[in-house]
Amino acid sequence: MSSLLIHNIGMLATPEGTEAHRGPAQGQLRVLENAWIYTENGRIVSFGSGEPPLTAEEKLDAGGRLVTPGLVDAHTHLIFGGWRQNELAMKIRNVPYLDILASGGGILSTVKATHAATEAELTNKAATALDEMMRFGTTTCEAKSGYGLCKDEELKQLRVIRKLNETHPMDVAATFMGAHALPPEYKENREGYLKLLCEEIIPAVAQEKLARFCDVFCETGVFTAEESRQVLECGKEYGLIPKIHADEIDPIGGSQLAGQIGAISAEHLIVCPDEGIASMARGGTIACLLPATSFYLNSTYAPARKMIEQGVPVALASDYNPGSCPCLNLQLVMNIACLKYRLTPEEVLTGVTLNAAAAIGMAELVGSVDRAKQADLVIWDAPDLNYLCYRLGSNLAHTVIKKGVLYHG
């Protein structure tokens, strides 16, 4: 039995429970001062305030610092070849994203680079990104395919995700997103690609048990709401839980579909209409918002405040990808969420821990400091949560702990 006692915690701040928090509950945390946490075999056994009543094989003095659960990044496009720095000048000139995509850039550019990369190259590149994410305090993340757009390449990306989940300290949840764009060879045959997705690729993903979720880009110029419904319903038939990219550029019905179909999460939601918010609230869908993407694209920001007020749980994620958000730093996401969404530090912490864990079906295991959950923790160079959200541009993660093991500090 391996045991760890973290003591002299100035402030322990954490949401509680195993379900997403919504409404006023999103801003309600358990806060303990002069706290301690005792873990055994990578799980939290007990915690409290005052003098620890237990001893352990290993003791770690938190030095009076803030401790929170490890951060959870619920939306990344982790597996990709190449980069797209050549698009920066176009973005500066305000060339619309859909125009970049139509000219052969955007997702399709990354598809070519990903096809050209070997499985080993993709694995090594993504592992390096995961190492960096952990240094910023992220201990669990989601990763999507979607830069394959054909059977063999989609399966290649998902196998990379599976290997990373098995070999890297980070827990990595896999999402199949073959409906990320329309391949050029199917430009005049949309029905043909939908048939390929539903009759060949999704069954193959399910057969190899390569993903838990199925996602689709419901957007002007990509997939309509009805096409998205077709893909997600097919995924459900094969045991894949639906997610949806919705209302990023145009509100074409994606957020309404999310609630109707029972999607675990709807993502982006920059221009989400009132009827979409109402549908998600009714359907129990988590809004997974990506403030760093709005920042990077100089776009508007999702109506996060309205979502919380109307009972939709809000998660926050990086959207790490080579085009619209080459950022994997959830600390920056927290800063922007406070400043642009006008969320409180308490709401933000819930958004990058428990609600994010719920958005990838892992809230029973990670996302809060609760007994029997994994000992995924961050000791911050901060005295309190306000300071963590107030500081901008510095990495405040002092020590990152994954399953009771110190990985950075």
N, C-alpha and C positions, 0 to 999 in steps of 0.2 A: 504494500500500500504506500503510495506517495501522497504526501500531504503538504500543504502550503498555508501559512498564516500571513495575511497582509494586515498590518496594524499601523497605528498612528495615521489613519486616514482623516484628513481635516474635514472633508465633506464627502459623503457617499450620496450620489443622486441617481435615481433610477425609476423608471416606470415599474408597474407591478403587473403580474399575471401572464396569461398565455393567449390573450386575444387582443386585437387591435383596439386602441382607445379612440373614441370619437367625441365630438362636442367638447364641453368643458373638461371632460376626463382626459383629453389629450394634454392638457396643461397641468395635470395633477401628478406629482412625483412623490415617491418616498425619499425624504432627505434626512440623513443621520449625520451628526457631527461627532468627532472623536470616535470614529468607527473602526471596525475590523471585519475581515471576511476570512472564513476558514474553508479550505477545499480539500477534497480527497479524490485521487484518481481522476483529476480533471473536471470534477463536478463540485458545485457549491453545496456545502453541508450546512453551514450556519453563518450568521452575521449579526452584528449588533453594535451598540455604543458602549463606551467605557473600556475598562480593562478586559482583554480577551480571557475567557475562562478556559481556553484550550492551548495546548502546545502542538507544534508540528515539526516535521523533519526539516522543513525549510521555512525561514521567517523573512519577510520582506517589509522593511520600514518605508511607508509611503511618504514620510517626511512632511506630514501635515497637508498634503496635496489633495486635490479633487480626484475622486474615482467614479467612473461611470461604467456601464456595460460596454463591451466592445461594439464598435459601430458596425452597422449592417448596410451594405450598398445593394439596394434591391433592383437596380437597373443598370447593366453594363453591356456593351458590345465588345467583350474582352478579346475575342479571337479574330484577328485580322492581320493581313499582310500589308506591308508598306505604311506610308503616311500620306497626308494630303496637304502639306504645307503650301503647295502651289496654289491652293484655292484661297489663301488668305487675302491676296490682293483683290480677288473678285468680291470677297465679303466686304472689304473696306470700301469698294466702289458700290456697295449695296446691290450687287447682282442677286436676285432672289434664289433661294435654295432650289426650287423646282426648275429654274432655268439652268442652274449648274447641272442638275440631274439630267435634264433633257439634252444637254450638250455632251453627254458621255462622262461627266464627272460624278461627284457625289458617290452614292452607294456603288454604282456600277464600276467606278474606278477602283474602289477597294475590292470588289468582287474579282477583278482581273488579278490584282496583287495577291489576293488570298488563294486563288487557284494556282498561282505560280509558286507558292510557298509549300514546303513539305510539312508533314505532320510534326516532325521534330522541330523544325524552325518555328512553327506556330506555337508549339508547347513552350519552347525556351523563351520566346518573346513574351507570352502571356505570364509565365512564371516570374519574369523580371518585373512585370507590372504588378503582380500580386505582392511581391516583396515590397514594392514601393507603397502600395495601398496599406499594408500592415504597418509600415513605419509611420503612416498618418493616423493609425488607430482603427482601421477597418479590419475586422476579424472574420466576417462572413460576407459573401457577395453572390449575386446572380450573374450568369453569363449567357448571352444569346448567340445562337448561330445566325445565319442570315446573309453572310457574304459568300454563299455557295450558289444558291439558286438553281441547283441541280442535285440529283440524289447523291452521287458519290461525294461531292464537295460539302454538302450539308452534313452528311454522316461523318466526314473527316473532322469538321469543326466540333461536332458533338463528342466524338471520341477524344479529342484533345481536352474538352471540358471534363469528361469523365476521368481521364488520366490525371489532370490537375487536382481534381477533388480527392483522388486516391493518394497522391504523392506530395501535395503541398500542404503546409499547415492550415491554410485557409479552407473553410468550408465553401464549396462552390456549387450553387444550384443551377441546373441546366434548363434552358428554355429553347425550344425549337422555333425558329422564326424564318422558315423558308419563304413565307409571304412578306418579305422585306421590300421587295421591288419586283417589277416584271422584267425577266431576262430579255435582252434584245431580240433573241431568236423567237420569242413569243409575243413580240410587240403587236402583231396583227392576229394573235390567236390567244386571247386572254382565257377563253374557256379551256384551251388545251393545257395551259399552265395550271389552272385550278384543278383540272383532272389529274395532272401529274402529281400535284401536291396531295390530293385526297386519295388517289388510288395506288400510288407507289411510295412516295416519300414518307408520309405520315405513318402508313403501316410498317415501313422499315424501321423508323425511329422507335415505334412502339415495340416491335419485335426484339430489338436489341436493348430495349429499356435505356435509351440514351438521354431522355429528357422527361421532366415532370410536367412541364408547361408548354403551351402552344400560344404563340403571339402572332399578330398580324399588323401591318402598317395600314391603317384605315385613313386614307388621306387623298385629297385631290391629286390626280395623276398617278396614283398608286393603286389601292384597292378600295372599292366602294363599300358602303356599309353592308349591302347584301352579299357581296363577295366575301367580305370579312366574316359574316355570319356563317357562310358555307364552310369556310376553312375551320373556324372555331368549333362548329358543331361536329365536323368530321373528327377533329382532335379529341373532343369529348367522347365520341364513340370508341376511340382507342385509348381512353384513360388519361388523356392529357388535359390538364386544368387550363381554362382559357385566361389569357391576358390580352390586352389590346393597346397599341399605339393609337391614340385618339386625339382629335382636336388640336393638333400641333400647329397647323397653318390655317386650315379651314374647318369649321364645324359641320361635318357632313353626316353626322349621326353616330359616330363612334362611341361617345360617352353614353348615349341612350342605349345603344346595343350592349354596352358593358353591363349595365344593370339588368337588362332584359335576359341576357344569356347567363348571368351569374358569374361573370368574370371575377377572379380573385383580385385583379387590379386593372385599372386603366391608367395609362402612362402619358406623360407630357401635359395634355389638357390646358394648353396655353390660352386657347380661345373657347374654353368649355362654356356652353350656354346654360341658362338656368334649368332647362328641361333635362339636360345631361346630368347636372348635379342632383336633381330630384330622382332621376332614374338610378344613379349610383347609390344614393341613400337608401332607396327602396330595396335594391338588389344586394346590399351589403358589400359593394365593391370598394376597395381601397384606392384612393387617388394617389398615385406615385408621381410626384412632381419633381421637376428637373431644373432648378433655378440657375445652375451654371450654364445650361444650354441657352436659356433666354439671355443671360449675360453675354455669352460668347457670340451669339447671333445678333446681338443688339435688338432683341425682340421684346414684345410685351411679356408680362409675367402672369402665370396662372392665378386665378382667383382663389388662392388658398384660404384667405380669411373667410370668404363666403362659404367655402366647402366645410370648414370646421363649424361655422355657425349653423349650417344646415344638416349637420350630423354625418358627414362623410369623413372617415378616418383618413388622415393625410400622412403619407410616407414621403421621405425625401431621398433622392439618389443622385448619382453623378452623371449618368448617361455617358460614361467613358466610351469614346469612339474616335476614329481618326478624322472625322469631318466636322460635325457640328458641336463637339465638345471633347477635345483632347485633354481632359482633366479627370484625374482619379482621386482628388483630394476632397474627402467629405468634410473636412474642417472648413474649407472654402464654401462648400455648399451650405453649411450651417450659417456662416456669416451672411451670405446672400439671402438666405431664407428669412433671417431676422430683418435685414435692411430693406428688402424689396417685397417680401410677402407680408411683412409686419407681424411675423409670428414671435411669440415670446421664447426665450431660451428654453423654458420647460416644454413648450409645444415642439420646438425644434429637436430637442433631445429625444422625445418620444418618436418623432418622425424618422430619426436615423438609427433607432434601436428597435423598440417593440413593434411599432407599426410597419417598419421595413421588414422585420422578421416575419410578421404575419403576411405581408405581401408576397413572400416566397415560401409560405407554408412551413416556417421553422420557428414559430413563436413558442412552441412547447419546449424548445431546446435552447434558444438564444434570444437576446434582445432585452433582457432584464436581469437584475440581481435577485434571483429567487432560488429557493432550495431545490436541488436536483437538476437545475439547469447547468449547462456547461460553464466552466470558470473562464469565460471570455471577458476580459476586463482591460480598462485603460487607466493608468495613473497619469494625470495631466500636470504639466507645469502651470497650474492655475489654482488659486485658492477656492474658487467657486464657479458655478455654471455661467454666471453673468460674464466673468472674465474670459472664459473659454470662447463665448460667442462674440465678445467685444474685440478681442485681438484679431488682427487681419494680416495675413501674409507670413506668419511664422508657424512652424510645426511645433505645437505644444504637447505632443504625445511624448511623455517622459519614459514610460514603460508600457509595453503591450504584452498582454498575457493571453495565450490561447490554450484552452483546455488545461489550465493550471501550469503551463510552461511559459517561461519568459522568452520572448522572441526579439524584444528590442528594449534597451534600457541600459 
